[in-house]
């Protein structure tokens, strides 16, 4: 079974930085597009950024150049570098990946990592 595990969340001050990681584990799989989503209390889950296997990226408007998504296909790992953080960025951040196996093409989700930005 393929699993996605996020790490790197924590508490930072306004203007600080964090780098989130998402590692995929398992055997006999290929990862297509990956992405980061976030969900703040009382709000629906929203897209933060996506990245194709070839490295093409897409960002939500609210990122405004502050975040950068990347991936290392050899390590089956995706990253989100977050700079100039502000309280509005406080949310649980989730890793998403389209994973191909011998029997399926499945949209996988990690369990999330909490990012909290203090005023």
N, C-alpha and C positions, 0 to 999 in steps of 0.2 A: 504494500500500500504506500502511496506517495503522501508525504506530509510537508507542510510549510510551517516554519517556525520563525517568528519575528523576534528581534532583540534590539536593544539600543535606546529604548524609551527611558524617560526619567523626568526630573524636575529641573528646570532652568529658569533663569531670570529673563525678563524682556530684553531682546537683543542678542541673546545667547544662541548657541548652535548645538545640534544633535545630529548624529548619523545613525539611521535605522538600517538594519540588515534583515533580509529574508532568505533563509536557506531551505532549499528543497532536498528531501532525502527519499531514497527508495532505489529501485532498480528498473532497468529497461524502460525508461521514459524520456521524452523530449519536451522541453518547455517552449511554448510559443510566446505570445504576448504576456507580459507581466505588468502589474500595476499596484499602486498604493491608493487606498481609500481611507477615509477617516469618518468617525462618528462622534459628535459632541453630544452631551446630555440634552435630551429633548428634541434632537434634530435627526433627520434621516442620514443614512450613510451617503457620502459624496465622494466623487473621484478627485484625487489629488494629482496624479500623474500616471502615465503609462509608458511602456517601452517595448518595442517589438524585438524579436530575436536578433534582427539586424542592427538594432540600435536607434531606430526612429523614435522620437519622444513626443509626447503630448502633455500639456500642463493645464490645470484649471486656472481661470483668470485670477483668482485670489492669491496664487503663488507669486505673481509679479516679479519673477526673476530671483526670488529668495531660495527656492528649492532646486535641487538637481537630482534627477533619477539616473541610475546607471546599473549595469549588470555585468557579471562575469560568467559567461556560459560554461567555461571549463569547470567552474566551482558550483554551478547551479545556484548562484546567489545573486540577489538584487539589493540595491542600496538606495537610500534616500538621504541626501545631504540637505539639512535644513539650517539655514542661516537667518539672522535677523528675526528670530522668533518673537511672537507677540501673544498676548493672552487669548486672542481669538483662535489661535492654532491649537489650543488645548482640546484634546480628543483622544480616543483610542484609534490607533492607526493599524490598518489591516493590510496584509499582503494578499494579492490575488494573482493567480497564474492559470493559463490554459495549458493543460498537461495532456500529452498524447502517449498512450500506451498501446499494446498490441490489441486491446479490446475496446478502447474508448477514447474520446476526446472530452475531457472533463474540466469544468471551471472549479478550481480549488481555492479555498480560503484558509488563511492562518487564524490563530486565536486572538491576535491583536497584541499591541504593546502600547502602554499609556504614555502620552506626552502631556506634560503639564507645564505651563508657562506662567510664572508669577508676575504680578504687576510691579 
